Amino acid sequence: MAEGAVAALMRCGGNIPEGVRAGPPGEGFALYRHRSAGKLGYWHGYYWARRRGSGDYEIWSIPDHPGGRPVPCGIFPREGFERRYERCDPAPGARCC
């Protein structure tokens, strides 16, 4: 997993089991979290997403088990995605969600 992503997940209260491979699946992806994830104790709600030329978002899951890999979740329309997800800023001292 990319070091910046680990730090961002930890600041956001994410539980990162040892061995989880959750680095971005490709170029241009940023870390996002579903706005309802904090209300549900069993779901971390983190996803990798990147905006496509059409303005929609391609999203991939972040595994919650050791040895897991990101899995494609589909293409989401911009408006719905931005209403439901917040970008997690991996900069030091930044707050996510």
C-alpha positions in Angstrom: 0.0 0.0 0.0 1.3 3.5 -0.8 2.6 5.2 2.4 0.4 8.3 1.9 -2.7 6.1 1.7 -1.8 4.3 4.9 -1.3 7.6 6.7 -4.6 9.0 5.3 -6.5 5.8 6.4 -5.1 5.9 9.9 -6.0 9.6 10.3 -9.5 8.8 9.2 -9.9 6.0 11.8 -9.5 3.3 9.2 -8.5 -0.2 10.5 -5.7 -1.4 8.2 -5.1 -5.1 8.9 -1.4 -6.2 8.3 -0.9 -7.5 4.8 -3.7 -5.6 3.2 -2.7 -4.5 -0.3 -4.7 -1.4 -0.9 -2.6 0.9 -3.0 -4.3 2.6 -5.9 -5.1 0.3 -8.8 -3.6 2.7 -11.4 -2.6 6.3 -12.2 -4.8 9.2 -11.3 -6.7 7.5 -8.4 -7.4 9.4 -5.2 -8.7 8.1 -1.8 -12.4 8.7 -1.0 -14.7 7.7 1.8 -18.4 7.2 1.8 -20.1 9.9 4.0 -22.2 7.2 5.9 -19.2 5.0 6.7 -18.6 6.6 10.1 -22.1 5.7 11.2 -21.5 2.0 10.5 -19.0 0.3 12.7 -18.4 -2.7 10.5 -17.7 -0.8 7.2 -14.7 1.3 6.5 -16.2 2.9 3.4 -12.9 3.7 1.6 -12.6 3.6 -2.1 -10.1 4.5 -4.8 -11.7 6.8 -7.4 -10.6 8.8 -10.4 -12.6 11.2 -12.6 -12.9 10.2 -16.2 -13.0 12.4 -19.3 -16.8 12.2 -19.3 -16.9 13.7 -15.7 -18.1 10.4 -14.1 -16.0 8.5 -11.6 -14.4 5.1 -11.8 -14.3 3.5 -8.4 -12.5 0.5 -6.9 -12.9 -1.0 -3.5 -10.2 -1.1 -0.8 -10.1 -4.6 0.7 -10.6 -5.1 4.4 -8.8 -8.4 4.7 -5.1 -9.4 4.6 -3.9 -10.1 1.1 -6.9 -8.5 -0.6 -6.7 -6.5 -3.7 -8.7 -3.6 -5.0 -11.8 -4.7 -7.0 -13.5 -2.5 -9.7 -17.0 -1.3 -8.5 -18.1 0.4 -11.6 -18.6 3.9 -13.0 -20.6 6.4 -11.0 -22.3 9.6 -12.3 -20.4 12.7 -11.0 -23.4 14.2 -9.2 -24.3 11.1 -7.2 -20.7 10.3 -6.4 -19.8 13.7 -5.1 -22.9 13.8 -3.0 -22.0 10.5 -1.3 -18.2 10.5 -1.1 -15.6 12.8 0.3 -12.0 12.9 -0.8 -9.4 12.0 1.8 -6.4 14.3 1.6 -3.2 12.3 2.4 -1.2 15.5 3.2 0.3 15.4 6.7 -2.1 16.9 9.3 -5.0 16.8 6.9 -8.4 15.6 8.0 -10.4 13.0 6.0 -14.1 12.9 6.1 
